[in-house]
Amino acid sequence: MGLFDFLKSKNAQTEAGPPSIKVHSGVSANNRKNECADSRSIAPDERQYYRPDDYYTMYSYPGTEMARKVITFEERKKTTYPSKRGLYVAEILLLEYCSYGKYPKPSSGYPGFWWFEYGIRDVGHALESLENWGFLQWAPLEHSISSLKVDELKQILEQAGLPTTGKKADLVQRISLEIPREKIDLPPSAFKYELTDLGKDELQKNGYVPYMHKHPHKTTEDARFGEVFNVWSVNKLFPDGDASDWRRVVGQLEEQLFGVDMATAVQNKNAEEPQNYASERRAIRAYLAEQRDYINKSVRTSGDGFSEESKGLDLIRIGKDKEALVQFYIAIGKRFDAPALYREAAALLEKYEMFDEALYVIDKGLKTIPTANRHRDELLKQKNQIQRKMGK
């Protein structure tokens, strides 16, 4: 039996935490679109970085059956655990965003999740508090200069009678070296926070917060649809505020819920991709051959292939590519009709220059995915790109 023969036959079918917040599960008399959060504390020069006030309603999806009351930051403080140093989840997440060098006054504005997910309406005020407590400080002038756009840098140089030629790095260096610091006139939005050593340590010890904020499997707080898995449920696992072992704790949860421990996986994201995939290609093909019986047996188990696709995507995130392909092949054998399955599987095969296998997967997708699905065109485009690489 060949490696892909299994695709040719159709599949046969911890401690007690603080009081929990009751999640609103219906539309109440107070669930009105015109009921908005108080914004009076926001500084005038910060308002342009928010959406209009009527966007920040007291309910998400107001006026609908999906409506959920926003839990404010002050309410969250009563039902969640602070860190050892006294910071709450939203404040720790603010440290993460400040580490990007974009806050305050981010050019794209403050995202709505600060209000709807974390209950903070005035982000600027929260940042000031973190500065006062020693977790943030203003970044050096050089950082502020480099945060400007090229047109803004050229304007500063023109006003000083200096050349405006060169790349952005050249313009930044020219300003820094040739214009006295006291004469550099920067817009208020150019000044950004950076983490102090205290802030860096706090973020490192509470890394579960940004990790869960971006987790692909995070859920809402509504337990009616299954087990809750989000930053708030994980927070309850650290009642003493010590989350330094968060990777092990979250990894065990992931293994239990999704079959893949992503939190403790170690990846060297800065490592260069090998230029010759010959040895990796041989290893992957050998591994898939070894797993053929397992794949064939799994294809005949219950399920539509969704869980296998999801597990495969998780395995890719932690660098386990050959294991991911096994899960993708099971999902393909079950005739799962999600275009992303075939797209991701083909892309992974293409990464290792396994072009014939990638084309086979795409063809299986084109036969399985309904003709009305608009994402079929993406698969056709991907197929053409692979064929060009093969010289066909």
C-alpha positions as CSV (number, residue, x, y, z in Angstrom):
1,M,0.0,0.0,0.0
2,G,1.4,3.4,-1.0
3,L,1.8,6.3,1.4
4,F,-1.4,8.0,0.2
5,D,-3.5,4.9,-0.3
6,F,-5.4,5.6,2.9
7,L,-6.7,8.7,1.2
8,K,-8.3,6.7,-1.7
9,S,-11.1,5.2,0.4
10,K,-13.8,7.1,2.1
11,N,-13.8,7.2,5.8
12,A,-16.3,5.1,7.8
13,Q,-17.7,7.1,10.2
14,T,-6.7,23.6,42.3
15,E,-7.3,24.9,44.5
16,A,-10.4,27.0,45.0
17,G,-10.1,30.5,43.6
18,P,-11.8,33.8,44.3
19,P,-15.5,34.2,43.6
20,S,-16.4,33.6,40.0
21,I,-18.0,36.3,37.9
22,K,-21.4,35.3,36.7
23,V,-21.4,35.6,32.9
24,H,-24.4,37.3,31.5
25,S,-26.3,34.8,29.3
26,G,-29.1,36.8,27.9
27,V,-30.4,40.2,26.9
28,S,-31.4,42.3,29.9
29,A,-33.4,45.5,30.2
30,N,-30.1,47.4,30.6
31,N,-28.6,45.9,27.5
32,R,-28.9,49.1,25.4
33,K,-26.7,50.3,22.6
34,N,-26.6,53.9,24.0
35,E,-25.2,52.7,27.4
36,C,-21.5,53.6,27.1
37,A,-18.5,53.6,29.4
38,D,-17.4,56.8,31.2
39,S,-14.5,58.5,29.3
40,R,-14.2,61.7,31.2
41,S,-10.8,60.8,32.6
42,I,-9.1,60.5,29.2
43,A,-6.7,63.3,28.5
44,P,-7.6,65.6,25.5
45,D,-4.4,64.8,23.7
46,E,-5.1,61.0,24.0
47,R,-8.7,61.0,22.6
48,Q,-7.6,60.7,19.0
49,Y,-6.2,57.3,19.8
50,Y,-9.6,55.9,20.7
51,R,-12.7,55.2,18.7
52,P,-15.8,57.5,19.3
53,D,-17.2,57.2,22.7
54,D,-20.4,55.4,21.5
55,Y,-18.2,52.4,20.5
56,Y,-17.3,51.6,24.1
57,T,-20.7,50.2,25.1
58,M,-21.3,48.5,28.5
59,Y,-22.2,45.3,26.6
60,S,-20.4,43.6,23.8
61,Y,-22.8,43.1,20.9
62,P,-25.5,45.2,22.6
63,G,-29.1,44.6,21.7
64,T,-28.5,41.0,20.6
65,E,-28.7,37.6,22.1
66,M,-24.9,37.5,22.0
67,A,-24.6,40.4,24.4
68,R,-22.3,40.1,27.4
69,K,-21.8,42.7,30.0
70,V,-18.3,44.2,30.1
71,I,-16.5,43.5,33.4
72,T,-14.6,46.5,34.3
73,F,-11.0,46.5,35.6
74,E,-12.1,47.4,39.1
75,E,-14.6,44.5,39.1
76,R,-11.9,42.1,37.9
77,K,-9.7,43.1,40.8
78,K,-12.3,41.6,43.1
79,T,-12.4,38.2,41.4
80,T,-8.9,37.6,40.2
81,Y,-5.5,37.2,41.8
82,P,-2.7,39.8,41.6
83,S,0.9,38.9,41.0
84,K,3.5,38.8,43.8
85,R,4.1,42.5,43.1
86,G,0.4,43.4,43.1
87,L,-0.3,43.7,39.3
88,Y,-3.4,42.4,37.8
89,V,-3.9,40.6,34.4
90,A,-4.6,43.8,32.4
91,E,-1.7,45.7,33.9
92,I,0.7,42.8,33.0
93,L,-0.6,42.8,29.5
94,L,0.1,46.5,29.2
95,L,3.7,45.8,30.1
96,E,3.8,43.4,27.1
97,Y,2.5,46.0,24.7
98,C,4.9,48.6,26.1
99,S,7.7,46.2,25.3
100,Y,7.0,46.7,21.6
101,G,7.9,50.4,21.8
102,K,4.5,51.6,20.6
103,Y,2.8,52.9,23.7
104,P,1.4,55.4,24.6
105,K,-0.3,57.0,21.7
106,P,0.1,54.1,19.2
107,S,-0.2,55.2,15.6
108,S,-3.0,52.7,14.9
109,G,-4.8,53.6,18.2
110,Y,-5.6,51.6,21.2
111,P,-7.4,48.3,20.3
112,G,-10.9,47.8,21.5
113,F,-10.0,44.7,23.5
114,W,-8.6,46.9,26.3
115,W,-12.2,47.8,27.1
116,F,-14.2,44.8,26.0
117,E,-11.8,42.1,27.3
118,Y,-10.0,43.8,30.1
119,G,-12.3,46.6,31.2
120,I,-9.8,49.5,30.8
121,R,-11.4,52.5,29.2
122,D,-8.5,55.0,29.9
123,V,-5.3,53.2,28.8
124,G,-3.2,56.3,29.2
125,H,-4.1,56.6,32.9
126,A,-3.2,52.9,33.5
127,L,0.2,53.4,31.9
128,E,0.9,56.4,34.1
129,S,0.2,54.2,37.1
130,L,2.7,51.6,35.9
131,E,5.2,54.3,35.5
132,N,4.6,55.7,39.0
133,W,5.1,52.2,40.4
134,G,8.5,51.8,38.7
135,F,7.5,49.2,36.0
136,L,7.8,51.7,33.1
137,Q,10.1,54.6,32.1
138,W,10.4,56.9,29.2
139,A,12.6,55.5,26.4
140,P,15.7,57.5,25.4
141,L,15.4,60.3,22.9
142,E,17.1,58.2,20.2
143,H,14.2,55.7,20.4
144,S,11.7,58.5,20.1
145,I,13.4,59.8,17.0
146,S,13.5,56.3,15.4
147,S,9.8,55.9,16.0
148,L,9.0,58.8,13.6
149,K,8.0,58.3,10.0
150,V,10.4,59.2,7.2
151,D,8.5,62.4,6.3
152,E,8.6,63.6,9.9
153,L,12.3,63.0,10.0
154,K,12.9,64.9,6.8
155,Q,10.9,67.8,8.1
156,I,13.1,68.0,11.2
157,L,16.2,68.0,9.0
158,E,14.8,70.6,6.6
159,Q,14.1,72.9,9.6
160,A,17.7,72.5,10.7
161,G,19.0,73.1,7.2
162,L,20.5,69.6,6.9
163,P,20.3,67.1,3.9
164,T,17.3,64.9,3.7
165,T,18.8,62.2,1.6
166,G,19.4,58.6,2.6
167,K,17.5,55.7,4.2
168,K,15.6,56.1,7.5
169,A,18.5,54.9,9.5
170,D,20.7,57.6,7.9
171,L,18.1,60.3,8.7
172,V,17.8,59.2,12.4
173,Q,21.6,59.2,12.8
174,R,21.9,62.6,11.2
175,I,19.4,64.1,13.5
176,S,21.0,62.5,16.6
177,L,24.5,63.6,15.7
178,E,24.1,67.0,14.1
179,I,21.2,68.6,15.9
180,P,21.5,69.7,19.6
181,R,19.1,67.7,21.7
182,E,17.4,70.8,23.1
183,K,16.6,71.9,19.5
184,I,15.0,68.7,18.4
185,D,11.3,69.4,18.3
186,L,9.4,66.1,18.4
187,P,5.6,65.6,18.3
188,P,4.1,64.3,21.6
189,S,3.3,60.9,20.0
190,A,7.0,60.2,19.4
191,F,7.7,59.6,23.1
192,K,7.3,56.0,24.1
193,Y,7.6,53.9,27.3
194,E,10.0,51.1,27.8
195,L,10.1,48.5,30.6
196,T,12.4,49.0,33.6
197,D,14.3,46.1,34.9
198,L,11.4,45.6,37.4
199,G,8.9,45.7,34.5
200,K,10.9,43.1,32.5
201,D,11.1,40.8,35.5
202,E,7.4,41.1,36.2
203,L,6.5,40.3,32.6
204,Q,8.9,37.4,32.5
205,K,7.4,35.8,35.7
206,N,3.8,36.3,34.5
207,G,4.3,35.4,30.9
208,Y,1.0,33.4,30.9
209,V,-0.9,36.7,30.4
210,P,0.4,37.6,26.9
211,Y,0.6,33.9,26.1
212,M,-3.1,33.3,26.9
213,H,-4.1,36.6,25.3
214,K,-2.9,35.3,21.9
215,H,-3.7,31.7,22.4
216,P,-5.4,30.1,19.4
217,H,-7.7,28.0,21.6
218,K,-8.8,30.6,24.1
219,T,-12.4,30.5,25.0
220,T,-15.0,32.9,26.3
221,E,-16.1,32.7,29.9
222,D,-19.3,31.0,29.0
223,A,-18.9,27.4,30.3
224,R,-22.1,26.3,28.5
225,F,-20.0,25.6,25.3
226,G,-17.3,23.5,27.0
227,E,-14.4,23.9,29.4
228,V,-13.3,27.4,29.9
229,F,-9.6,28.1,28.8
230,N,-8.5,31.7,28.9
231,V,-6.4,34.1,30.9
232,W,-8.9,34.3,33.7
233,S,-9.2,30.5,34.2
234,V,-5.4,30.2,34.2
235,N,-5.0,33.2,36.7
236,K,-7.0,31.2,39.2
237,L,-4.3,28.5,39.2
238,F,-1.9,30.9,40.9
239,P,-3.7,32.0,44.1
240,D,-0.5,33.1,45.8
241,G,0.5,35.3,42.8
242,D,3.6,33.2,41.9
243,A,3.2,32.2,38.3
244,S,6.9,31.6,37.6
245,D,6.1,28.0,36.7
246,W,3.3,29.0,34.3
247,R,4.7,27.1,31.3
248,R,4.5,23.8,33.0
249,V,1.0,24.5,34.4
250,V,-0.4,25.7,31.1
251,G,1.4,23.0,29.1
252,Q,-0.3,20.3,31.2
253,L,-3.7,22.0,30.5
254,E,-2.9,22.1,26.7
255,E,-1.9,18.4,26.7
256,Q,-5.1,17.5,28.5
257,L,-7.4,19.7,26.3
258,F,-5.7,19.7,22.9
259,G,-3.2,16.8,23.0
260,V,-0.3,19.2,22.5
261,D,1.9,20.9,25.1
262,M,2.8,24.2,23.4
263,A,3.7,26.2,26.4
264,T,6.9,24.3,27.3
265,A,8.0,23.7,23.8
266,V,11.4,25.3,23.1
267,Q,11.9,26.8,19.7
268,N,14.8,28.7,18.4
269,K,13.0,31.2,16.3
270,N,16.2,33.0,15.3
271,A,17.8,29.8,13.9
272,E,18.4,30.0,10.1
273,E,16.4,27.7,7.9
274,P,18.6,25.1,6.3
275,Q,19.2,25.7,2.6
276,N,19.2,22.0,1.7
277,Y,16.2,20.0,2.8
278,A,17.4,16.7,1.4
279,S,18.1,15.0,4.8
280,E,14.9,16.5,6.4
281,R,12.9,15.3,3.4
282,R,14.2,11.8,3.7
283,A,13.5,11.8,7.5
284,I,9.9,13.0,7.0
285,R,9.2,10.4,4.3
286,A,10.6,7.7,6.5
287,Y,8.6,8.9,9.5
288,L,5.3,9.0,7.5
289,A,6.0,5.5,6.2
290,E,6.4,4.3,9.8
291,Q,3.1,6.0,10.7
292,R,1.1,4.5,7.8
293,D,-0.7,1.9,9.8
294,Y,-1.5,4.5,12.5
295,I,-2.9,6.9,10.0
296,N,-5.1,4.3,8.3
297,K,-6.4,3.1,11.6
298,S,-7.1,6.7,12.8
299,V,-8.9,7.6,9.5
300,R,-11.5,5.0,10.4
301,T,-12.2,6.4,13.9
302,S,-15.1,8.7,14.6
303,G,-15.0,12.4,14.0
304,D,-14.9,14.7,10.9
305,G,-11.2,15.6,11.0
306,F,-11.5,18.9,12.8
307,S,-9.7,17.9,15.9
308,E,-6.8,16.4,13.8
309,E,-6.5,19.5,11.8
310,S,-6.4,21.6,14.9
311,K,-3.8,19.4,16.5
312,G,-1.7,19.6,13.4
313,L,-1.7,23.4,13.5
314,D,-0.7,23.3,17.1
315,L,2.2,20.9,16.3
316,I,3.4,23.3,13.6
317,R,3.5,26.1,16.2
318,I,6.0,24.2,18.2
319,G,8.2,23.0,15.3
320,K,6.9,19.4,15.1
321,D,6.4,19.4,11.4
322,K,6.4,15.6,10.7
323,E,4.0,15.0,13.5
324,A,1.8,17.7,12.2
325,L,1.7,16.0,8.8
326,V,0.4,12.8,10.3
327,Q,-2.5,14.7,11.9
328,F,-3.2,16.5,8.6
329,Y,-3.2,13.2,6.7
330,I,-5.8,11.7,9.1
331,A,-8.0,14.8,8.6
332,I,-7.6,14.5,4.9
333,G,-8.5,10.8,5.0
334,K,-11.7,11.7,6.9
335,R,-12.7,14.0,4.0
336,F,-12.6,17.2,6.2
337,D,-13.6,20.0,3.9
338,A,-11.9,23.0,5.5
339,P,-9.7,24.7,2.8
340,A,-7.2,25.7,5.5
341,L,-6.4,22.0,6.1
342,Y,-5.2,21.4,2.5
343,R,-3.5,24.8,2.3
344,E,-1.5,24.3,5.5
345,A,-0.6,20.7,4.7
346,A,0.6,21.6,1.2
347,A,2.6,24.6,2.5
348,L,4.3,22.4,5.0
349,L,5.2,19.8,2.3
350,E,6.4,22.6,0.0
351,K,8.6,23.9,2.8
352,Y,10.6,20.7,2.5
353,E,10.4,20.7,-1.3
354,M,8.1,17.7,-1.3
355,F,6.3,19.1,-4.3
356,D,4.6,16.0,-5.6
357,E,3.1,15.3,-2.2
358,A,2.0,18.9,-2.0
359,L,0.2,18.8,-5.3
360,Y,-1.5,15.5,-4.3
361,V,-2.8,17.1,-1.2
362,I,-4.2,20.1,-3.1
363,D,-5.9,17.9,-5.6
364,K,-7.5,16.0,-2.7
365,G,-8.7,19.3,-1.4
366,L,-10.2,20.4,-4.7
367,K,-12.1,17.2,-4.9
368,T,-13.3,17.4,-1.3
369,I,-14.1,21.1,-0.8
370,P,-17.6,22.2,-2.2
371,T,-17.3,24.0,-5.5
372,A,-19.2,27.0,-4.0
373,N,-16.5,27.6,-1.5
374,R,-14.6,30.8,-2.4
375,H,-11.3,29.5,-0.9
376,R,-10.9,26.9,-3.7
377,D,-9.4,29.7,-5.8
378,E,-6.6,30.1,-3.1
379,L,-5.8,26.4,-3.5
380,L,-5.7,26.7,-7.3
381,K,-3.3,29.6,-7.0
382,Q,-1.1,27.7,-4.6
383,K,-1.1,24.7,-7.0
384,N,0.1,27.0,-9.8
385,Q,2.9,28.4,-7.7
386,I,4.1,24.9,-6.8
387,Q,4.0,23.8,-10.4
388,R,6.1,26.9,-11.5
389,K,8.7,25.9,-8.9
390,M,8.7,22.4,-10.4
391,G,9.1,23.9,-13.9
392,K,5.8,22.5,-15.1
